[in-house]
Amino acid sequence: MDTASVKPPIPVLMGTTSEASDFLPLLRWLIIMCLTAFGLAALWQLSIIQVMFETERTHISSLILILFALTSLHCLVQTWFVSKELVATRTFREALRADRTRFGFGPTDLDRLPKGSMIAQHVANLVAKARAQGGRRVDQTVLLRVLANRLRGRERLGLFVSEALLRLALLGTAVGFILMLIPIAGLTSFDVETLRKALSGMSSGMAVALNITVTGIGTALLLKLQYYFLSSGVVDLYDMITEVTEVHVISALEHDRDG
């Protein structure tokens, strides 16, 4: 074969293609937050954020922003966890493929699993179940359901908060309209000065309603996007664990049983 026709491998910034894909959820989170920070800086430069805080008297917008910041940090922690688990699972899979003939699942072989990882816990449960069943076929359906529930539990807080932010946006809209109608309800005369004050109060109430609505909807959409990418990473992790255990672990356990 002509060596000149062989194309050299494409260099990847974070290692091989599979290694780079392990940190894809974290990279997506960083991209979203960088764009969010850029947008906030632009709004601050245009003095839009300052005007919002000056005209928003209920401080619901501040509460929404605080919840958004804390939940985004929670998403960062969970995304980092999923990325580490993807690395551990991929490392375990490559070890199985490279040393398939000698890899076992005895007490000493379990020490070769990534310590404290979900794949290590899942394989340990499979081995314990195989031993307890005394030679019967190993079915990991229930264990996979438990694994799926544990993984999905890392998304529930963000999904709840994103829905709560939408509800706060609706609450702020209602509060703003109430503040807008109060000056109209208090009208006792229709002279110019009284109408001027009433229109000023209505404008203030409308500003409250719009500020809270925009803040709540915008932050809820950003949170949903963050947790959507986290959910994609969780699905990839679950699929990889299922594939590794079904193809390699279960088959090895049943082969040892038959032997």
C-alpha positions as CSV (number, residue, x, y, z in Angstrom):
1,M,0.0,0.0,0.0
2,D,1.3,3.5,-0.9
3,T,2.1,5.2,2.4
4,A,1.8,8.6,0.7
5,S,-1.9,8.0,0.1
6,V,-2.5,7.4,3.9
7,K,-3.9,10.5,5.5
8,P,-2.5,11.3,8.9
9,P,-5.0,11.3,11.8
10,I,-6.7,14.6,12.5
11,P,-5.4,16.1,15.7
12,V,-8.0,16.7,18.4
13,L,-7.6,19.4,21.1
14,M,-8.8,17.2,23.9
15,G,-7.2,13.9,22.9
16,T,-8.9,11.4,20.6
17,T,-12.4,11.9,19.2
18,S,-14.0,9.6,21.8
19,E,-12.1,11.5,24.6
20,A,-13.3,14.8,23.3
21,S,-16.9,13.6,23.1
22,D,-16.8,12.7,26.8
23,F,-16.5,16.4,27.6
24,L,-19.0,17.6,25.0
25,P,-21.8,18.2,27.6
26,L,-19.4,20.4,29.6
27,L,-18.3,22.2,26.4
28,R,-21.9,22.9,25.5
29,W,-22.6,24.4,29.0
30,L,-19.5,26.6,28.7
31,I,-20.7,27.9,25.3
32,I,-24.1,28.7,26.6
33,M,-22.8,30.6,29.6
34,C,-20.3,32.5,27.6
35,L,-23.0,33.7,25.2
36,T,-25.2,34.5,28.2
37,A,-22.4,36.5,29.8
38,F,-21.8,38.3,26.5
39,G,-25.5,39.2,26.3
40,L,-25.7,40.4,29.9
41,A,-22.6,42.6,29.3
42,A,-24.2,44.1,26.2
43,L,-27.4,44.8,28.1
44,W,-25.4,46.4,30.9
45,Q,-23.5,48.6,28.4
46,L,-26.8,49.8,27.0
47,S,-28.0,50.5,30.5
48,I,-31.0,48.3,30.1
49,I,-30.3,46.2,33.2
50,Q,-29.9,49.4,35.3
51,V,-33.2,50.7,34.1
52,M,-34.9,47.4,34.9
53,F,-33.7,47.4,38.5
54,E,-34.7,51.0,38.9
55,T,-38.3,50.5,37.6
56,E,-38.9,47.0,39.0
57,R,-40.2,47.7,42.6
58,T,-41.3,44.1,43.5
59,H,-37.7,42.6,43.3
60,I,-39.2,39.5,41.6
61,S,-36.7,40.0,38.8
62,S,-33.8,39.9,41.2
63,L,-35.2,36.6,42.7
64,I,-35.5,35.1,39.2
65,L,-31.9,36.0,38.4
66,I,-30.6,34.6,41.7
67,L,-32.5,31.3,41.1
68,F,-31.1,31.2,37.6
69,A,-27.5,31.7,38.7
70,L,-27.7,29.0,41.5
71,T,-29.4,26.5,39.2
72,S,-26.9,27.1,36.5
73,L,-24.1,26.2,39.0
74,H,-26.1,23.1,39.8
75,C,-26.2,22.2,36.1
76,L,-22.4,22.8,35.9
77,V,-21.8,20.3,38.8
78,Q,-24.1,17.7,37.2
79,T,-22.6,18.2,33.7
80,W,-19.1,17.8,35.2
81,F,-20.2,14.6,36.9
82,V,-21.7,13.2,33.7
83,S,-18.5,14.0,31.8
84,K,-16.4,12.2,34.4
85,E,-18.7,9.2,34.2
86,L,-18.4,9.1,30.4
87,V,-14.6,9.1,30.8
88,A,-14.8,6.2,33.3
89,T,-17.2,4.2,31.2
90,R,-15.2,4.7,28.0
91,T,-11.9,3.7,29.8
92,F,-13.6,0.6,31.2
93,R,-14.9,-0.3,27.7
94,E,-11.5,0.1,26.1
95,A,-9.9,-2.0,28.8
96,L,-12.4,-4.8,28.0
97,R,-11.8,-4.6,24.3
98,A,-8.0,-4.6,24.7
99,D,-7.9,-7.5,27.2
100,R,-11.0,-9.4,26.5
101,T,-9.4,-12.9,26.9
102,R,-7.9,-12.3,30.4
103,F,-10.5,-9.9,32.0
104,G,-12.5,-11.6,34.7
105,F,-15.0,-10.5,37.3
106,G,-13.6,-12.0,40.4
107,P,-12.9,-10.1,43.7
108,T,-9.6,-8.9,42.5
109,D,-10.8,-8.0,39.0
110,L,-13.5,-5.7,40.4
111,D,-10.6,-3.5,41.7
112,R,-9.7,-2.7,38.1
113,L,-13.0,-0.8,37.7
114,P,-12.9,3.1,38.0
115,K,-13.3,3.7,41.7
116,G,-16.6,5.3,42.8
117,S,-18.0,5.5,39.3
118,M,-21.5,4.5,38.3
119,I,-20.2,1.8,36.0
120,A,-18.3,0.3,38.8
121,Q,-21.3,0.2,41.1
122,H,-23.5,-1.2,38.3
123,V,-21.0,-4.0,37.4
124,A,-20.5,-4.8,41.1
125,N,-24.3,-5.2,41.5
126,L,-24.4,-7.5,38.4
127,V,-21.6,-9.7,39.8
128,A,-23.4,-9.9,43.2
129,K,-26.6,-10.8,41.5
130,A,-25.0,-13.5,39.4
131,R,-23.4,-15.0,42.4
132,A,-26.7,-14.9,44.4
133,Q,-28.7,-16.5,41.6
134,G,-26.5,-19.5,41.6
135,G,-26.1,-20.0,37.8
136,R,-29.4,-18.7,36.5
137,R,-29.5,-16.2,33.6
138,V,-28.5,-12.7,34.6
139,D,-31.2,-10.2,33.8
140,Q,-30.2,-6.6,34.5
141,T,-33.6,-4.9,33.6
142,V,-34.3,-3.9,37.2
143,L,-30.8,-2.7,37.8
144,L,-31.0,-0.6,34.6
145,R,-34.2,1.0,35.8
146,V,-32.5,1.9,39.1
147,L,-29.6,3.4,37.1
148,A,-31.9,5.4,34.9
149,N,-33.8,6.8,37.9
150,R,-30.5,7.8,39.5
151,L,-29.3,9.5,36.4
152,R,-32.7,11.3,35.8
153,G,-32.7,12.5,39.3
154,R,-29.8,14.8,38.4
155,E,-32.0,16.7,36.0
156,R,-35.2,17.1,38.1
157,L,-34.1,20.2,40.0
158,G,-33.3,22.1,36.9
159,L,-36.6,21.1,35.2
160,F,-38.5,22.2,38.3
161,V,-36.7,25.5,38.6
162,S,-37.2,26.3,34.9
163,E,-41.0,25.7,35.3
164,A,-41.0,27.8,38.5
165,L,-39.3,30.7,36.7
166,L,-42.1,30.7,34.1
167,R,-44.7,30.7,36.9
168,L,-42.8,33.6,38.5
169,A,-43.0,35.4,35.2
170,L,-46.7,35.0,35.1
171,L,-47.0,36.1,38.7
172,G,-44.9,39.2,37.9
173,T,-47.2,40.0,35.0
174,A,-50.3,39.8,37.2
175,V,-48.6,41.9,39.9
176,G,-47.6,44.5,37.3
177,F,-51.1,44.8,35.9
178,I,-52.5,45.2,39.4
179,L,-50.0,48.0,40.1
180,M,-51.1,49.5,36.8
181,L,-54.8,49.5,37.6
182,I,-54.4,50.8,41.1
183,P,-54.0,54.5,40.0
184,I,-57.1,54.2,37.7
185,A,-59.1,52.9,40.6
186,G,-58.1,55.8,42.8
187,L,-59.1,58.5,40.3
188,T,-61.5,61.1,41.9
189,S,-61.2,63.9,39.3
190,F,-60.1,64.2,35.7
191,D,-57.9,67.3,35.9
192,V,-54.6,67.4,34.1
193,E,-52.4,66.9,37.2
194,T,-54.5,63.9,38.5
195,L,-54.4,62.2,35.0
196,R,-50.7,62.8,34.8
197,K,-50.1,61.0,38.1
198,A,-52.4,58.2,37.0
199,L,-50.6,57.7,33.7
200,S,-47.3,57.7,35.6
201,G,-48.5,55.0,37.9
202,M,-49.8,53.0,35.0
203,S,-46.5,53.2,33.2
204,S,-44.7,52.1,36.3
205,G,-47.0,49.0,36.7
206,M,-46.5,48.1,33.0
207,A,-42.8,48.4,33.4
208,V,-42.9,45.9,36.3
209,A,-45.0,43.5,34.4
210,L,-42.8,43.6,31.3
211,N,-39.5,43.4,33.2
212,I,-40.5,40.4,35.2
213,T,-42.1,38.6,32.2
214,V,-39.0,39.1,30.0
215,T,-36.6,38.1,32.8
216,G,-38.6,35.0,33.7
217,I,-39.1,33.7,30.2
218,G,-35.5,34.4,29.1
219,T,-33.9,32.7,32.1
220,A,-36.3,29.7,31.9
221,L,-35.4,29.2,28.2
222,L,-31.7,29.3,29.0
223,L,-32.1,26.8,31.9
224,K,-34.1,24.5,29.7
225,L,-31.4,24.6,27.1
226,Q,-28.7,23.9,29.7
227,Y,-30.6,20.9,31.0
228,Y,-31.5,19.7,27.5
229,F,-27.7,19.3,26.8
230,L,-27.3,17.7,30.2
231,S,-30.1,15.3,29.4
232,S,-28.3,14.4,26.1
233,G,-25.2,13.6,28.1
234,V,-27.2,11.5,30.6
235,V,-28.7,9.5,27.7
236,D,-25.3,8.9,26.2
237,L,-23.9,7.7,29.5
238,Y,-26.9,5.4,30.0
239,D,-26.6,3.9,26.5
240,M,-22.8,3.4,27.0
241,I,-23.3,1.6,30.3
242,T,-26.0,-0.6,28.9
243,E,-23.9,-1.5,25.8
244,V,-20.8,-2.3,27.9
245,T,-22.6,-4.5,30.4
246,E,-24.8,-6.3,27.9
247,V,-22.0,-7.0,25.4
248,H,-19.1,-7.7,27.7
249,V,-20.1,-8.1,31.4
250,I,-23.3,-10.2,31.0
251,S,-21.8,-12.4,28.4
252,A,-18.7,-13.0,30.5
253,L,-20.7,-13.8,33.6
254,E,-22.9,-16.2,31.7
255,H,-19.8,-17.8,30.0
256,D,-18.3,-18.4,33.4
257,R,-21.5,-19.9,34.6
258,D,-21.7,-22.3,31.6
259,G,-18.0,-23.1,32.0
